[in-house]
Amino acid sequence: MIEQTAYTEDNIRSLDWKEHIRMRPGMYIGKLGDGSSPDDGIYILIKEVLDNSIDEYVMGAGKTIELSVKEEVVTVRDYGRGIPLGKVVDVVSKMNTGGKYDSKAFKKSVGLNGVGTKAVNALSSSFTVQSFRDNLTVVASFEQGNIVLEEKPVESNQRKGTKVSFVPDKAIFTKYKFRNEYISKMVKNYVYLNTGLTVVFNGEKYYSENGLRDLLDENIDEDSKLFPIIHLKGEDIEVAITFSKAQYSEEYHSFVNGQHTTQGGTHQNAFREAIVKTIREYFGKNYEPSDIRKSIVSAVSVKVMEPIFESQTKTKLGSTEMGGGLPSVRTFITDFVKKNLDNYLHKNPDVAEHIQRKIMQAEKERKDLSGIRKLARERAKKASVHNKKLRDCRAHFNDLKHEKRLESTLFITEGDSASGSITKSRNVNTQAVFSLRGKPLNSYGMNKKIVYENEEFNLLQAALNIEESLEDLRYNNIVIATDADVDGMHIRLLLITFFLQFFPELIKEGHLYILDTPLFRVRDKKDTFYCYSPEEKQNAIKKLKGKPEITRFKGLGEISPDEFVHFIGDDIRLDPVMLDKEMPIEKMLEFYMGKNTPDRQKFIISNLKIELDILEE
């Protein structure tokens, strides 16, 4: 007989605002992470504070924002109007409190939920807010959302505005580390979307005069552009468009009210459709959408009244209406693109000619590949049913809740033993494993045909669902998991070459990582330490009494599933693969995978020496 649990008034509990945020942080900031991914929680905290300062600038108050990130301490100082002094505590600690509820004051704000800074406060071990206005200042400090200091107004000669400092709570964000590259990219997006705004990040000034045109200039090398960037601006909308000579797939940077919508949404879909419709009508030909959009590199920014996003982190727009008496998002964007892009092409027939030649080349390649693609898709379908190259998650990407989608991971590994260890120790809900058979092909200098002809690449492309664009990418994190030896390094390089050659935007958007696994295990009868470097090994030896047992892991297959669970769970260490802006993709590929040169030999010898030094320890 099943014993019934008592259910009385004592079982009913009401959480206050900070308890609810700390208990369910994913509802407010998406995934937690450790700072290795650009959508990890510590960056969302920075964004939430910056968003308020940006809203002040949009309202015409304060042209400069100062951002400092030193170790674990984040400080944001703006020169806006300053929080009303009597409401400083309420604004950062009472739900549903804030100026954004007054639609006259914040017509097209980044967000109207009034939760942002409250979430930062609740998830910080220390949080201080200071407002300057009317020659007075007020300071309030909190710890984990609990107020510890509230000063009365005192005189101040500082410029009006708001200053917020916080330290993400290590009880929530364990072992985190800020990466300035991600923060720098966030800051650049803010200035691209707010021309005239200056953001000073750790002493370096960021400023943009040309908006989204500057954004595309940052993301595509000058020599790779098919033609100069088309830059079109209107009320509540801005777009920038060019095509790349060096990549195959589509690349979009989309924004709503200054928010980077990395997952796209209704505005991005409308923009893609509008480009196809306009170009078809301009040339009077019913070109295939994929041929028109192939190799596009573009950006779109719209301002929407009270936007509806699909999650608290605002990475995908769900709104279908512009608000304020305007037509739907789809109609608004289509009308703007159709009118302005069509006008541009008529005034710039040389650009139109470039586009038409590009479309015809894409059409030819598609037709040449049609038979191969059909066979490749059939092979991929068959493989997904009959073989074990892909051990998928229980829930597919699109079926997961938003916060879980952000945690979805595909490990790419080589060898049965390594694949077996990861498969047995993974989280079956969010982690999938793709097993390579031997070393991948060196795809440097090859065309897209090889992706369909090569079984490994074809199945990997199918597993990721990235043939046409990144919009339907099934895993947010793609992790290369290879041994820390010369062969493992070579496999990493070959895989990175594949992604750079055919899907560079996947790296640009921060989806590709290298799994960091321990090189040593140091243990005695009581304690075990996993060490990722010779220095960590020496420190572990000092901590243990007596003579410890030291194991050198020569390959992932030597790590048992019972141990592997520690390295791909909450304590996972990931090194993001990032592009060097100073070296264009083509030159980077040529350097690493082209013919041997003295510079390349010197680089490889120097870096392999580091690796071999570790192996010899």
Order of alpha helices (4+ residues) and beta strands (2+ residues): alpha-alpha-alpha-beta-beta-alpha-alpha-beta-beta-beta-beta-beta-alpha-beta-beta-alpha-beta-beta-beta-beta-alpha-alpha-beta-alpha-alpha-beta-alpha-beta-alpha-beta-alpha-alpha-beta-alpha-alpha-beta-beta-beta-alpha-beta-alpha-beta-alpha-alpha
